[in-house]
Amino acid sequence: MTLTLVLVLVLALLVGVSLGLLGGGGSILTVPLLVYVAGMDAKEAIATSLFVVGVTSAVGMINHARGGRVRWRTGVLFGAAGMAGAYTGGLVGGHIPDAVLLIAFAVMMIVTAAAMLRGRRGVGPDQAHRQLPVGRVLLDGAAVGLATGLVGAGGGFLVVPALALLGGLPMPVAIGTSLLVIAMKSAAGFAGYLSSVQIDWTLTLAVTGFAVVGSLAGARLAGRVPAHVLSRLFAWFVLAMGAFVLIQQAPAHTAVPVLAALASLGAGAGVCYGFVARCPLRRAVHRT
């Protein structure tokens, strides 16, 4: 076993732990892990990540289902629409240049980090839908599924708010149901990529196994670690990784200006957040 393979498996275990601890978000690190550590090209990494995310989400759903925290009708409806979008995204993604896919993935990382920093909002009784808005659920499910199929991220931090607001689900039920949706979307996106991408099944199954073990371990630790602290730290890490991927894809002569611009933007945001009482960023992060 080579040192690189050992490193990939250890990092896959940590990705699984983060997924188990946070109930989402860990999968967003699978593609950078496979691209920058395992040395896969973007298409193979995205396809592999869809398999890893799908299996890990399905395993994680089991405990939620046993606890009655999966709303099957809502999940299947949202997931079916997501599968159509994800399969289309997988078919299209197989013919898009790697650089474009990685830029799109970096944007998804930044969106995910922003969603994590904003936090998950519960749904009050006055907001809960007595009748499921089927048309809106299908539309949103297809849109999120398309993004999942293209870039290989499960989109948990996009699915959970959609289920809570559109389906009127309590937050614990929205989280459990999102795992069903993510598993369905990931399977469809993976099927779409199989038409144009070759998979290293030995490495894929090994990474999946370690991610599943990590997610189970993370789930056991979830009640012992302050979730809001972990979520904030993880969000800033994902944001930094998104910036890293963007810089990697920038032309050589623009890398330094892009890095300087990102550093200036980050410094300005930090000053605003830390020292300006009416900073829009602070209001956005703490809004409930």
KESEPA-469567 format. One line per 8 residues: number of its first residue (from 0); for each residue x, y, z of C-alpha. Coordinates in Angstrom, 2 decimals. Layout:
NUM> X Y Z  ...
//
This chain:
0> 0.00 0.00 0.00  1.54 3.29 -1.10  1.81 6.38 1.09  -0.57 8.26 -1.21  -3.23 5.57 -0.88  -2.86 5.58 2.91  -3.27 9.36 2.94  -6.36 9.17 0.69
8> -8.00 6.58 2.96  -7.20 8.49 6.15  -8.66 11.67 4.66  -11.72 9.72 3.46  -12.20 8.57 7.05  -12.03 12.18 8.26  -14.50 13.29 5.58  -16.87 10.60 6.84
16> -16.41 11.76 10.44  -17.28 15.33 9.48  -20.36 14.09 7.62  -21.48 12.09 10.64  -20.86 14.99 13.01  -22.58 17.68 10.94  -25.22 15.72 9.06  -23.98 17.19 5.78
24> -21.16 19.13 4.23  -18.49 16.44 4.54  -19.10 15.25 1.00  -18.05 18.63 -0.39  -14.44 17.65 0.41  -14.49 14.36 -1.51  -13.79 15.89 -4.94  -10.75 17.96 -3.84
32> -9.45 14.88 -2.00  -9.69 12.75 -5.15  -8.31 15.45 -7.47  -5.44 16.88 -5.44  -4.42 13.85 -3.36  -5.49 10.77 -5.34  -4.56 12.45 -8.65  -7.82 11.77 -10.50
40> -9.03 14.03 -13.27  -12.10 16.14 -12.49  -14.67 13.94 -14.24  -13.49 10.72 -12.60  -13.29 12.45 -9.21  -16.83 13.83 -9.50  -18.24 10.48 -10.62  -16.43 8.68 -7.80
48> -17.60 11.22 -5.24  -21.22 10.68 -6.32  -20.86 6.97 -5.55  -19.16 7.67 -2.20  -21.75 10.28 -1.21  -24.68 8.13 -2.30  -23.62 5.06 -0.33  -22.60 7.05 2.76
56> -25.92 8.93 2.76  -27.91 5.71 2.38  -26.12 4.14 5.33  -26.56 7.30 7.41  -30.27 7.33 6.61  -30.86 3.98 8.33  -30.70 5.32 11.88  -32.89 8.29 10.97
64> -35.46 5.96 9.42  -35.50 3.78 12.54  -36.13 6.91 14.60  -39.03 8.01 12.38  -37.10 11.01 11.03  -37.59 10.25 7.33  -40.69 11.57 5.54  -40.84 9.07 2.72
72> -43.44 10.71 0.44  -41.76 14.11 0.51  -38.29 12.59 0.17  -39.21 10.34 -2.77  -40.96 13.21 -4.57  -38.06 15.63 -4.08  -35.54 12.86 -4.78  -37.26 11.74 -7.99
80> -37.11 15.27 -9.38  -33.51 15.48 -8.19  -32.68 12.22 -9.97  -33.88 13.63 -13.29  -31.75 16.74 -12.80  -28.75 14.79 -11.51  -28.80 12.28 -14.38  -28.90 15.16 -16.85
88> -26.08 16.86 -14.97  -24.01 13.67 -15.08  -24.54 13.26 -18.82  -23.64 16.90 -19.50  -20.75 16.96 -17.03  -18.99 14.15 -18.86  -18.52 16.49 -21.84  -17.52 19.69 -20.01
96> -13.81 20.62 -19.70  -12.25 19.74 -16.35  -11.33 23.35 -15.56  -14.94 24.48 -15.97  -16.19 21.64 -13.76  -13.71 22.50 -11.02  -14.63 26.19 -11.14  -18.30 25.23 -10.83
104> -17.39 22.95 -7.95  -15.51 25.75 -6.19  -18.61 27.95 -6.51  -20.67 25.14 -4.96  -18.18 24.99 -2.06  -18.56 28.72 -1.47  -22.38 28.46 -1.58  -22.26 25.55 0.87
112> -19.96 27.46 3.24  -22.29 30.46 3.14  -25.28 28.23 3.92  -23.41 26.69 6.86  -22.41 30.09 8.24  -25.96 31.32 7.94  -27.21 28.30 9.86  -30.24 26.11 9.51
120> -33.57 27.66 10.29  -36.41 25.71 11.74  -39.97 25.98 10.49  -42.64 27.38 12.78  -46.18 26.01 12.84  -47.43 29.01 10.86  -44.93 28.24 8.07  -45.64 24.53 7.74
128> -47.47 23.60 4.55  -50.67 21.69 5.10  -50.50 20.58 1.48  -47.18 19.84 -0.19  -46.51 22.34 -3.04  -45.76 19.59 -5.56  -44.82 21.88 -8.46  -42.33 23.90 -6.41
136> -40.86 20.73 -4.86  -40.33 19.21 -8.32  -38.76 22.43 -9.66  -36.41 22.90 -6.71  -35.55 19.21 -6.62  -34.59 19.21 -10.30  -32.47 22.38 -9.92  -30.54 21.07 -6.90
144> -30.21 17.68 -8.62  -28.70 19.28 -11.72  -26.06 20.99 -9.58  -25.35 17.71 -7.78  -24.96 15.77 -11.00  -22.61 18.35 -12.50  -20.18 18.83 -9.63  -20.56 15.68 -7.52
152> -21.59 17.24 -4.21  -24.66 15.94 -2.44  -25.94 19.42 -1.67  -27.09 18.59 1.85  -26.94 22.20 2.99  -29.14 23.14 0.04  -31.55 20.21 0.35  -32.24 20.58 4.08
160> -33.55 24.18 3.92  -35.61 23.32 0.84  -37.25 20.38 2.60  -37.86 22.43 5.73  -39.40 25.40 3.92  -41.21 23.69 1.04  -42.19 20.49 2.81  -42.84 22.12 6.17
168> -40.68 19.48 7.87  -39.24 19.92 11.38  -35.46 20.27 11.19  -34.57 16.74 12.50  -36.97 15.22 9.96  -35.64 17.47 7.17  -32.09 16.28 7.93  -33.09 12.61 7.91
176> -35.16 13.00 4.74  -32.32 14.88 3.02  -30.14 11.76 3.25  -32.74 9.84 1.22  -32.82 12.66 -1.35  -29.01 12.86 -1.54  -28.69 9.07 -2.00  -31.22 9.13 -4.85
184> -29.65 12.15 -6.58  -26.13 10.82 -6.22  -27.10 7.46 -7.74  -28.66 9.17 -10.76  -25.73 11.54 -11.25  -23.31 8.60 -11.01  -25.32 6.71 -13.66  -25.11 9.76 -15.93
192> -21.32 9.94 -15.61  -20.87 6.19 -16.25  -21.66 6.74 -19.92  -18.43 8.70 -20.41  -16.14 8.04 -17.41  -14.12 4.99 -16.36  -14.18 4.23 -12.63  -11.33 2.79 -10.55
200> -13.56 0.45 -8.56  -10.85 -0.74 -6.18  -10.06 2.78 -4.99  -13.73 3.83 -5.12  -14.88 0.99 -2.86  -11.97 1.55 -0.47  -12.72 5.29 -0.14  -16.43 4.53 0.28
208> -15.76 1.98 3.02  -13.57 4.36 5.00  -16.06 7.22 4.55  -18.92 5.03 5.83  -16.89 3.94 8.87  -16.00 7.58 9.53  -19.63 8.70 9.25  -20.73 6.06 11.77
216> -17.97 7.16 14.15  -18.91 10.81 13.65  -22.55 10.08 14.39  -21.55 8.60 17.75  -19.53 11.72 18.57  -22.23 14.13 17.42  -23.79 14.68 20.82  -20.47 15.23 22.57
224> -19.12 18.11 20.48  -20.78 21.55 20.15  -22.36 21.32 16.71  -22.46 25.09 16.08  -18.72 25.44 16.76  -17.87 22.57 14.43  -20.19 23.88 11.76  -18.60 27.37 11.78
232> -15.04 26.01 11.71  -15.90 23.57 8.94  -17.63 26.32 6.93  -14.57 28.55 7.02  -12.42 25.56 5.99  -14.73 24.81 3.04  -14.62 28.49 2.07  -10.81 28.41 2.09
240> -10.81 25.20 0.03  -13.16 26.80 -2.49  -10.78 29.73 -2.84  -7.86 27.30 -3.24  -9.63 25.44 -6.06  -10.41 28.73 -7.83  -6.77 29.81 -7.58  -5.62 26.43 -8.91
248> -7.81 26.86 -11.98  -6.82 30.47 -12.65  -4.32 31.09 -15.49  -0.75 31.31 -14.21  -0.40 35.04 -14.88  -3.60 35.82 -12.94  -3.04 33.56 -9.91  -1.27 36.22 -7.84
256> -3.82 38.99 -8.54  -6.69 36.56 -7.82  -5.04 35.51 -4.54  -4.49 39.16 -3.59  -8.11 40.01 -4.41  -9.41 37.08 -2.36  -7.13 37.98 0.56  -8.30 41.61 0.44
264> -11.93 40.52 0.28  -11.43 38.14 3.21  -9.64 40.78 5.27  -12.36 43.34 4.54  -15.08 40.85 5.48  -13.24 40.00 8.69  -12.89 43.65 9.70  -16.54 44.31 8.89
272> -17.72 41.25 10.81  -15.48 41.88 13.82  -15.66 45.64 14.26  -18.71 47.07 12.46  -21.89 46.73 14.50  -24.18 47.12 11.46  -22.12 44.96 9.12  -24.41 43.24 6.55
280> -22.25 40.12 6.81  -22.87 39.89 10.54  -26.61 40.27 10.04  -26.61 37.60 7.32  -24.67 35.09 9.43  -26.74 35.57 12.58  -30.14 35.90 10.96  -32.63 33.30 12.15
//
